Amino acid sequence: MVSYLVAAAMMLDTPTKQRLLQAPDTASRLRDELKLLRAETAVIRHLPSLPAVDLTRGPTSQN
């Protein structure tokens, strides 16, 4: 059950989600999900992250 929740929460393209659904067992599905999550984490680590200080300095909009 957890493996299906992890797959549902991940932002994946349809072929990748289908591959996860077709995994032969839960352990295989979780291993594949872990690989995907580790790859995504590695990408996020390399993205610059800066505070959005400019958002608080300008006028706000009601829209």
C-alpha positions in Angstrom: 0.0 0.0 0.0 2.8 2.5 0.9 4.5 1.9 -2.4 1.3 2.9 -4.3 1.0 6.1 -2.1 4.6 7.0 -2.9 4.0 6.6 -6.6 0.8 8.6 -6.5 2.5 11.5 -4.7 5.5 11.7 -7.1 5.4 13.9 -10.2 6.1 11.4 -12.9 5.3 11.0 -16.5 2.8 8.3 -17.5 5.2 5.7 -18.8 7.2 5.9 -15.5 4.1 5.5 -13.4 3.0 2.6 -15.5 6.4 0.9 -15.1 6.0 1.3 -11.3 2.5 -0.2 -11.4 3.8 -3.2 -13.4 6.6 -3.9 -10.9 6.4 -7.6 -10.0 6.3 -7.0 -6.2 6.2 -4.3 -3.6 10.0 -4.5 -2.8 10.8 -3.9 -6.5 8.4 -1.0 -6.7 9.9 0.6 -3.6 13.4 0.1 -4.9 12.5 1.8 -8.2 10.8 4.7 -6.3 13.8 5.1 -4.1 16.0 5.4 -7.2 13.7 8.1 -8.6 13.6 10.0 -5.4 17.3 9.9 -5.0 17.8 11.2 -8.5 15.3 14.0 -7.8 17.0 14.9 -4.6 20.4 15.1 -6.3 18.9 17.6 -8.9 17.3 19.7 -6.1 20.6 19.9 -4.2 22.3 21.5 -7.3 19.6 24.1 -7.8 20.4 27.5 -6.4 18.0 28.4 -3.6 17.7 32.1 -2.6 15.2 33.7 -0.3 12.5 35.7 -2.1 13.1 39.0 -0.4 11.8 41.0 -3.3 8.3 39.6 -2.8 8.0 41.5 0.5 9.3 44.8 -0.9 6.8 45.5 -3.6 3.1 46.4 -3.5 0.7 43.5 -3.0 -2.1 42.7 -5.4 -5.6 41.6 -4.6 -5.5 39.3 -7.6 
